[in-house]
């Protein structure tokens, strides 16, 4: 088998690693690379899980039809109870009918 192109680069890299760190350090280097890969994968999974929880929380927000109706009618709903909002809706609808 003839080595061509990128295969030579791989062979040279392996020889350089053996010469620089020695054959006794290669298992330690491989273990460190494996741990780094494991931690990176775990961090990515945790990020995805946190993002999924956030999306579920956003989807769980329930929209109150009373408030939606009041906003569509142009009623300010800030600081008001549902009872006050419903009274304003009734008053506005009676005013429009008159």
N, C-alpha and C positions, 0 to 999 in steps of 0.2 A: 504494500500500500504506500502510495506516495503522498507526503504531506504537502498541502498546497494552501497558500493564503492564510486564513485565520487560524488554521490548525497549528501553524508555526508560532503564531503569537501565543496560543495557549501553552505550547510546550516551553517556550522561552519564559513565560510567566511562572510556570511551575518550577522550573530550574532556578529562576531568580528568587522565588520564595524560599526554596530549600537552602540556597546559598546565604540569604540574608538572615533568616530566623533559625535555620538549622532544622534537621528532621525531628527533633524532640519538641519543638514549638508548634508544629503544624497541627497536631490534635487540639491543642489549646486554642489556636487561631480558629479552627473549624468549630469548636464548641462555642466560642465567643460570637462567631457569625450566626450560628444556629439560634443562640439565645436572643441576639438582636432581631433576627427575623421573627421569632416567636413573640417578642414584646411588641414589635411593629404590627403584627397581625392582630394581637390582642387589643392594642390601642384602637385599631381601625374598627374592630367589632364593637368595642365599647362606645365609640363615637356613633356608629350606626344604630346601636341600641338606644342611646340617648336621643338621637334624632327621631327614632320611631316613637318613643314615649312622648316627645314633644308634639308630634303630629297627632297622636291619639288624643292628647289633652286638648288640642285645638279643635279636633273633630267632636269632642265630647261637650263642647260649649253649646248650650241649648239656647235657641233664639226664642224670645218671648213674643208671641204674636201681638200682644197688647202694645208693647214698646214699638214694634215695627209699624203698627197702624198709626200710633201717635206721631212717629217721625215722618211717615208719609203725609200726614195731615198738617205737618209743620209745627207740631207742639214740642216745646222744650221739655225733655224728660229728666234733665239733670236735677238731682236732689229731691225728687218727688216720689211719693209712694205710688204703688199700683192703683190704689183707690183714687188718689188725686188725678192720676193720668186718665183713668177710666171716666171720671166725672168730666174732665175737659173734653174727652172724645165725645161724650154724650152731648155736652153743651154745643160743641162745634157742629155736630151732625144736625142738631135741632135748629141751629142758626142757619145752616145751609138749606134746610127744608123750608124755612119760612120765607 
